[in-house]
Amino acid sequence: MSESITTLDELLNDPMIQLVMERDHVRAADLRMLLEKARNRAVDVDSRLDQPVVVPPAHIVASSCLKQWLYR
């Protein structure tokens, strides 16, 4: 691929990409849907960055994970 491919449409129209997608049984519509979902999730995460993250104190985390640590 060259650096001139800048859009998803250009990428999906690349013959090599089409061959790989055909081999892997991937449809362009499915790939677009997957990328759309990922973009929407990223937007959701960005919108939540303004809100404080509540993390429990270390002793609470440690007590809840104690069995996992002891019985590995």
PyMOL commands that set and color helices and strands:
alter all, ss='L'
color gray80, all
select helices_A, chain A and resi 8-12+15-23+28-48+58-70
alter helices_A, ss='H'
color red, helices_A
deselect
rebuild
show_as cartoon
